[in-house]
């Protein structure tokens, strides 16, 4: 005779069942209770009970669905409630940004301001970001969206467990503790604010909203290397449709792959990193562009490229050449056969992709096939979308806390 399950064990089963139902709603928006029961293996009674709790918590709402070829009244489907959402905030070297992503996956609020953040103390930057977050939260509330949590993403190595920026060389930060600062971004949020790496967040955005998302497309990537081009160069590895961050969360740092052993000194302290040839500052320096605004610098570079300026074309082609070396090395080690370019690499697509392709064909022929070298269409919102979507998934994984 089996023992009666302890309350703790019953609670664990309830949480598991709740997670199954939520996952079904998230991946198959509009699913009916009967479909959720069939897909999850739970009884219809169990699913109905869980759905009732989810509706009362406000995480889920009902919607009318019609099925092709069927007559009669529309069925009642279930979707994540777009009146719930998450905040994302981003600190980058030359800008600050905030955004709100609702549970339907729409970026409903977005604000970005240019600012030179290198050498700025966290105490200089965070009050500005808090003010931006407050404006975003106010706008979201006016739109009827309740923010349940959030995430701050930064261009550096982070310890997510202890909310610490371990090293962000291009900001000049090392061992920065943010546990007291993160809650200020969204003080009333029941699920708090977490910390992430910018390139990993952008890679997740590409996985969920871009080339890694299976939305009926004929070609989508299960395994790919995402490369983020900003002042620095970052990267994220996606393997079997999951972010692979490594034991300490630092995998994918392609910007610090050595592409020239005798190359220049990098902000990380090493020599010859990809970043010293393909980062924005390296490109602007090679072309002789010196302006205060990063957007003006890029506009200037694009103008010179469009005019066929030999110096500009040569600098971008050199960046593509060294990018190819780093991609070839990384792809062989990680067994990756697809690459997605973001940041300024996407902006410079017309000039840098052919150079990258030539470099790959020379150093690793066939490793990245035609059609497997793609450019992100998410623009500057990629890291924000990925950070906010990560927060949404964290909230949903802890949804039991909202249900008595």
Residue pairs with C-beta under 8 A, 6 or more apart in sequence:
5 13
14 400
15 400
17 40
17 42
17 46
17 50
18 50
18 53
18 54
18 399
18 400
18 403
19 397
19 399
20 40
20 41
20 42
21 36
21 40
21 42
21 47
21 50
21 51
21 54
22 54
22 59
22 60
22 396
22 399
24 31
24 35
24 36
24 39
24 40
25 31
25 36
25 54
25 60
25 78
25 79
25 80
26 80
26 396
28 35
28 39
29 77
29 78
29 79
29 80
30 63
30 65
30 77
30 78
30 79
31 39
31 77
31 78
32 65
32 75
32 76
32 77
32 78
33 44
33 47
33 48
33 51
33 76
33 78
34 44
36 42
36 47
36 51
36 78
37 43
37 44
37 46
37 47
40 47
42 50
51 60
51 78
53 403
53 404
54 60
54 78
54 399
54 403
55 61
55 62
56 403
57 399
57 402
57 403
58 81
58 83
58 84
58 146
58 402
59 80
59 81
59 84
59 103
59 396
59 399
59 402
60 78
60 79
60 80
60 81
61 78
61 79
61 80
61 81
61 83
62 76
62 77
62 78
63 76
63 77
63 78
63 79
64 74
64 75
64 76
64 77
65 74
65 75
65 76
65 77
66 74
66 75
67 75
79 104
80 103
80 104
80 396
81 103
82 102
82 103
82 104
82 106
82 145
83 102
83 103
83 144
83 145
83 146
84 102
84 103
84 145
84 146
84 148
85 100
85 101
85 102
85 103
85 108
85 140
85 145
85 146
85 147
85 148
85 388
85 392
86 100
86 101
86 147
86 148
86 149
86 150
86 151
86 388
86 389
86 391
86 392
86 395
87 98
87 99
87 100
87 133
87 136
87 137
87 140
87 147
87 149
87 150
87 151
87 185
87 186
87 189
87 193
87 388
87 391
88 98
88 99
88 100
88 101
88 150
88 151
88 152
88 153
88 201
88 383
88 384
88 385
88 387
88 388
88 391
89 96
89 97
89 98
89 129
89 132
89 133
89 150
89 151
89 152
89 153
89 185
89 193
89 384
89 387
90 96
90 97
90 98
90 152
90 153
90 154
90 198
90 383
90 384
90 387
91 117
91 125
91 129
91 152
91 153
91 154
91 155
91 171
92 117
92 154
92 155
92 198
92 230
92 231
92 383
93 116
93 117
93 118
93 155
93 170
93 171
93 230
93 231
93 232
94 114
94 115
94 116
94 117
94 230
94 231
94 294
95 112
95 113
95 114
95 115
95 117
95 294
95 380
96 112
96 113
96 115
96 117
96 125
96 128
96 129
96 132
97 110
97 111
97 112
97 113
97 132
97 380
97 384
98 109
98 110
98 111
98 129
98 132
98 133
98 135
98 136
98 384
99 107
99 109
99 110
99 111
99 136
99 381
99 384
99 385
99 388
100 107
100 108
100 109
100 110
100 136
100 137
100 139
100 140
100 145
100 147
100 388
101 107
101 108
101 384
101 385
101 388
101 389
101 391
101 392
102 108
102 145
103 392
105 208
105 209
105 389
107 381
107 384
107 385
107 388
108 140
108 143
108 145
109 136
109 139
109 140
109 143
110 381
110 384
111 132
111 135
111 136
112 380
113 128
113 132
114 293
114 294
114 295
115 125
115 128
116 292
117 125
117 171
118 170
118 171
118 172
118 231
119 171
119 172
120 171
120 172
122 173
122 176
122 178
122 181
126 181
126 184
129 152
129 185
130 184
130 185
133 150
133 185
133 186
137 147
137 186
140 146
140 147
147 186
147 189
148 189
148 190
148 191
148 395
149 186
149 189
149 190
149 191
149 192
149 193
149 194
149 391
149 392
149 394
149 395
150 185
150 186
150 189
150 192
150 193
150 194
150 388
150 391
151 193
151 194
151 195
151 196
151 201
151 387
151 388
151 390
151 391
152 178
152 182
152 185
152 193
152 194
152 195
152 196
152 387
153 195
153 196
153 197
153 198
153 201
153 383
153 384
153 386
153 387
154 165
154 168
154 171
154 173
154 195
154 196
154 197
154 198
155 168
155 170
155 171
155 197
155 198
155 199
155 230
155 231
155 232
155 234
156 165
156 166
156 167
156 168
156 169
156 170
156 171
156 173
156 197
156 198
157 165
157 166
157 167
157 168
157 197
157 249
157 250
157 253
158 164
158 165
158 166
158 195
158 196
158 197
158 249
159 165
159 166
159 249
160 194
160 195
160 196
160 249
162 177
162 179
163 177
163 178
163 179
163 182
163 194
163 195
164 175
164 176
164 177
164 178
164 179
164 195
165 173
165 174
165 175
165 176
165 178
165 195
166 174
166 175
167 173
167 174
167 175
167 268
168 174
168 176
169 232
169 266
169 267
169 268
169 269
170 231
170 232
170 267
178 195
182 192
182 193
182 194
182 195
183 192
183 193
185 193
186 192
186 193
190 401
190 402
191 391
191 394
191 395
191 398
191 401
193 391
194 390
194 391
194 394
196 386
196 387
196 390
197 234
197 236
197 245
197 249
198 228
198 230
198 234
198 383
199 226
199 228
199 234
199 235
199 236
199 252
199 253
199 383
200 236
200 243
200 245
200 249
200 252
200 386
201 382
201 383
201 384
201 386
201 387
201 390
202 226
202 228
202 234
202 236
202 342
202 343
202 376
202 378
202 382
202 383
202 386
203 226
203 228
203 235
203 236
203 237
203 238
203 243
203 252
203 386
204 236
204 243
204 386
204 389
204 390
205 378
205 381
205 382
205 383
205 384
205 385
205 386
205 389
206 212
206 224
206 226
206 238
206 340
206 342
206 376
206 378
206 382
206 386
207 213
207 238
207 241
207 243
208 385
208 386
208 389
209 378
209 385
209 389
210 340
210 376
210 377
210 378
210 382
211 220
211 221
211 224
211 338
211 340
211 374
211 376
212 220
212 221
212 222
212 224
212 238
212 241
212 340
213 220
214 220
219 371
221 238
221 338
221 340
221 372
221 374
222 238
222 240
222 241
223 238
223 239
223 240
223 335
223 336
223 337
223 338
224 238
224 336
224 338
224 339
224 340
224 372
225 235
225 236
225 237
225 238
225 252
225 254
225 327
225 330
225 331
225 334
225 336
225 338
225 339
225 340
226 235
226 236
226 237
226 238
226 252
226 339
226 340
226 342
226 376
227 233
227 234
227 235
227 254
227 323
227 327
227 339
227 340
227 341
227 342
227 343
227 345
228 234
228 235
228 236
228 342
228 343
228 382
228 383
229 278
229 279
229 280
229 341
229 342
229 343
229 344
229 345
229 346
229 348
230 279
230 280
230 343
230 344
231 279
231 280
231 281
231 294
232 255
232 267
232 275
232 279
233 254
233 255
233 274
233 275
233 278
233 279
234 252
234 253
234 254
234 255
235 252
235 253
235 254
235 255
235 330
236 243
236 245
236 252
237 243
237 244
237 245
237 251
237 252
237 334
237 336
238 244
239 334
239 336
244 251
244 252
244 334
245 251
245 252
246 252
254 274
254 326
254 327
254 330
255 273
255 274
255 275
255 278
255 279
256 266
256 268
256 270
256 273
256 274
256 275
257 273
257 274
257 326
257 329
257 330
258 270
258 271
258 272
258 273
258 274
259 272
259 273
259 274
259 277
259 322
259 325
259 326
260 272
260 276
260 277
260 322
261 271
261 272
262 271
262 272
263 271
263 272
263 273
263 276
263 277
264 271
264 272
264 276
265 271
265 276
266 272
266 273
266 275
266 276
267 275
268 275
274 322
274 323
274 325
274 326
275 282
276 282
277 318
277 319
277 322
278 319
278 320
278 322
278 323
278 345
280 294
280 297
280 298
280 344
282 319
283 301
283 315
283 316
283 319
283 344
284 290
284 297
284 301
286 311
286 314
286 315
286 318
287 301
287 304
287 309
287 311
287 312
287 315
288 311
289 297
289 300
289 301
291 297
291 300
298 344
298 347
301 312
301 316
301 348
302 347
302 348
304 311
304 312
305 312
305 313
305 316
305 348
305 350
305 351
313 351
316 348
316 351
316 352
316 355
317 351
317 352
317 355
318 355
319 352
319 355
320 351
320 352
320 353
320 354
320 355
320 356
320 358
320 359
321 355
321 356
321 358
321 359
322 359
323 345
323 352
323 355
323 356
323 359
324 355
324 356
324 357
324 358
324 359
324 360
324 362
324 363
325 359
325 363
327 339
327 356
327 359
327 360
327 364
327 368
328 359
328 360
328 363
328 364
328 367
330 336
331 337
331 339
331 364
331 367
331 368
332 364
332 367
337 367
337 368
337 369
337 372
338 368
338 372
338 373
338 374
339 368
339 372
339 373
339 374
340 374
340 375
340 376
341 349
341 352
341 353
341 356
341 373
341 374
341 375
341 376
342 375
342 376
342 378
342 382
345 352
345 375
346 375
346 376
346 377
346 379
349 375
353 373
353 375
356 373
357 373
360 367
360 368
360 373
376 382
378 385
